[in-house]
C-alpha cells in the first residue's frame, strides 16, 4: 500500500511539475517554443522535485492531511475499490447527491455526483455539459460505475473517482471517450 501511495504521489507531482513548466513557458513569450518540449525528468529530478514540494506549505499541509483521520478514511475507501480500476469492472453504486457543490463555487464550475459503493462515499466530477447526460438520476438510484483511477485531495471530503462509465437499468448514461494511445 505504501508503494502504491508513493506511485500515486509521484504521478501527481510529475503532473504538477509538467503543468508548471507549460504555464511558465506559455506566459513567457520571449522563450522559443522548443523550450516547452523538455525531456522527461530523471528519477533524481523527480525525487528532488518531490522533496521540494513536500517542504512547501502545500506539501506540508497535504502530508498532515494524509496522516489525519480524514486522510486515512479516504485511503481506506480507496483500498475498497482499487481492484476494479485495472479490470475496469462494474461497481454497484447508490446515488447520494446530484446537487453537491463546493462552497463559493461559480455556477459554471465542475458538477459532482456523490455515490456510495460498498458502504463508502465517493465523488465523481463532471463538466456542466457532461453532467447534463446524468440529469435523469435521482437520490437512491442504483447505478453501475466503472472507473480507471481515483484522486486524493485534502480539499475534498471524499475520494474522487474518475468518471469513465455510468449505467442505469442496462442503459449507458455516460461513457468517457478514451484515446487508445494514452487512455486520456
HUGIUR-V640093 format. One record per residue. N is the residue number from 0. PHI is phi in degrees with one decimal (none if undefined). OMEGA is omega in whole degrees, 0 to 359 (none if undefined). D_LAST is the distance of its C-alpha to the last C-alpha in whole Angstrom. Layout:
BEGIN
[[N & PHI & OMEGA & D_LAST] [N & PHI & OMEGA & D_LAST]]
END
This chain:
BEGIN
[[0 & none & 178 & 25] [1 & -60.3 & 180 & 26] [2 & -63.7 & 180 & 24] [3 & -64.8 & 178 & 21] [4 & -61.4 & 181 & 21] [5 & -63.9 & 179 & 22] [6 & -63.5 & 180 & 19] [7 & -61.2 & 180 & 17] [8 & -63.3 & 180 & 19] [9 & -63.7 & 178 & 18] [10 & -61.9 & 178 & 15] [11 & -61.9 & 181 & 15] [12 & -63.5 & 179 & 18] [13 & -61.5 & 179 & 16] [14 & -61.7 & 179 & 14] [15 & -64.1 & 181 & 17] [16 & -64.1 & 181 & 19] [17 & -63.8 & 178 & 16] [18 & -61.5 & 179 & 16] [19 & -61.4 & 180 & 20] [20 & -63.9 & 181 & 20] [21 & -64.2 & 180 & 18] [22 & -62.8 & 180 & 20] [23 & -61.3 & 180 & 23] [24 & -70.2 & 178 & 23] [25 & -71.1 & 180 & 22] [26 & -73.2 & 184 & 25] [27 & -100.3 & 183 & 28] [28 & -76.5 & 183 & 28] [29 & -74.7 & 182 & 31] [30 & -82.5 & 178 & 29] [31 & -66.1 & 182 & 28] [32 & -62.4 & 181 & 24] [33 & -59.8 & 180 & 24] [34 & -63.2 & 181 & 24] [35 & -66.8 & 181 & 21] [36 & -94.3 & 181 & 19] [37 & -90.8 & 177 & 21] [38 & -69.2 & 179 & 21] [39 & -59.5 & 179 & 19] [40 & -68.4 & 175 & 21] [41 & -77.8 & 179 & 23] [42 & -60.5 & 179 & 24] [43 & -65.9 & 179 & 27] [44 & -65.2 & 178 & 25] [45 & -64.0 & 180 & 22] [46 & -63.7 & 179 & 25] [47 & -65.1 & 179 & 27] [48 & -64.6 & 179 & 25] [49 & -63.8 & 179 & 24] [50 & -61.5 & 179 & 28] [51 & -62.2 & 180 & 28] [52 & -64.1 & 180 & 26] [53 & -60.9 & 179 & 28] [54 & -84.6 & 180 & 31] [55 & -75.8 & 177 & 30] [56 & -56.2 & 178 & 30] [57 & -65.2 & 180 & 27] [58 & -65.1 & 179 & 27] [59 & -64.3 & 179 & 30] [60 & -62.6 & 180 & 29] [61 & -64.5 & 180 & 26] [62 & -62.3 & 178 & 28] [63 & -62.5 & 178 & 31] [64 & -64.4 & 182 & 29] [65 & -57.4 & 181 & 27] [66 & -91.4 & 180 & 31] [67 & -79.5 & 176 & 32] [68 & -56.8 & 179 & 32] [69 & -64.6 & 179 & 29] [70 & -64.0 & 179 & 27] [71 & -67.5 & 178 & 28] [72 & -65.6 & 179 & 28] [73 & -66.5 & 177 & 24] [74 & -63.0 & 178 & 24] [75 & -64.6 & 179 & 26] [76 & -68.1 & 175 & 24] [77 & -63.1 & 181 & 21] [78 & -59.3 & 181 & 23] [79 & -69.1 & 187 & 24] [80 & -112.4 & 187 & 21] [81 & -60.8 & 180 & 19] [82 & -63.5 & 182 & 20] [83 & -81.3 & 187 & 18] [84 & -67.6 & 183 & 15] [85 & -63.7 & 181 & 15] [86 & -79.6 & 184 & 17] [87 & 50.7 & 184 & 14] [88 & -95.1 & 182 & 18] [89 & -66.4 & 172 & 20] [90 & -122.9 & 178 & 21] [91 & -75.8 & 184 & 24] [92 & -132.6 & 174 & 24] [93 & -120.0 & 180 & 26] [94 & -70.3 & 179 & 26] [95 & -106.3 & 178 & 27] [96 & -160.7 & 173 & 27] [97 & -117.5 & 183 & 25] [98 & -120.5 & 182 & 27] [99 & -59.2 & 177 & 26] [100 & -144.6 & 178 & 25] [101 & -68.5 & 180 & 26] [102 & -57.1 & 176 & 29] [103 & 59.8 & 180 & 29] [104 & -82.4 & 177 & 26] [105 & -67.9 & 185 & 26] [106 & -63.7 & 180 & 26] [107 & -91.8 & 179 & 23] [108 & -76.0 & 180 & 21] [109 & -55.8 & 178 & 18] [110 & -102.2 & 185 & 20] [111 & -122.7 & 170 & 20] [112 & -108.6 & 179 & 21] [113 & -103.5 & 182 & 23] [114 & -130.3 & 175 & 23] [115 & -116.2 & 179 & 25] [116 & -131.0 & 179 & 24] [117 & 49.8 & 175 & 27] [118 & 80.7 & 179 & 29] [119 & -113.7 & 180 & 27] [120 & -96.9 & 181 & 25] [121 & -134.6 & 177 & 21] [122 & -112.6 & 173 & 19] [123 & -132.6 & 186 & 16] [124 & -102.4 & 179 & 15] [125 & -140.3 & 169 & 15] [126 & -75.8 & 184 & 15] [127 & -52.3 & 180 & 19] [128 & -62.2 & 179 & 18] [129 & -66.6 & 184 & 16] [130 & -63.8 & 177 & 19] [131 & -57.1 & 180 & 21] [132 & -67.3 & 184 & 20] [133 & -106.3 & 186 & 21] [134 & -64.7 & 179 & 24] [135 & -80.2 & 182 & 26] [136 & -72.1 & 178 & 26] [137 & -127.6 & 176 & 29] [138 & -58.7 & 181 & 29] [139 & 78.3 & 173 & 30] [140 & -65.4 & 176 & 28] [141 & -97.6 & 182 & 27] [142 & -133.7 & 172 & 23] [143 & -107.9 & 182 & 21] [144 & -123.1 & 171 & 18] [145 & -126.8 & 183 & 15] [146 & -145.1 & 177 & 13] [147 & -93.1 & 185 & 10] [148 & -163.4 & 178 & 12] [149 & -143.3 & 180 & 14] [150 & -125.9 & 178 & 15] [151 & -100.4 & 176 & 19] [152 & -150.6 & 177 & 20] [153 & -75.4 & 178 & 24] [154 & -98.4 & 182 & 24] [155 & -127.7 & 184 & 23] [156 & -77.7 & 183 & 25] [157 & -137.7 & 174 & 23] [158 & -63.6 & 182 & 20] [159 & -102.7 & 177 & 17] [160 & -85.2 & 174 & 15] [161 & -65.4 & 183 & 11] [162 & -96.0 & 186 & 12] [163 & -108.6 & 185 & 10] [164 & -160.7 & 176 & 14] [165 & -139.5 & 177 & 17] [166 & -134.3 & 177 & 20] [167 & -138.7 & 179 & 24] [168 & 51.6 & 179 & 27] [169 & 62.3 & 177 & 25] [170 & -117.3 & 179 & 23] [171 & -74.2 & 178 & 20] [172 & -93.8 & 183 & 19] [173 & -149.5 & 175 & 16] [174 & -145.5 & 181 & 13] [175 & -74.9 & 176 & 9] [176 & -70.7 & 182 & 8] [177 & -112.9 & 176 & 5] [178 & -71.5 & 183 & 5] [179 & -64.8 & 183 & 8] [180 & -77.9 & 183 & 8] [181 & -131.1 & 176 & 5] [182 & 55.9 & 178 & 4] [183 & -105.4 & none & 0]]
END
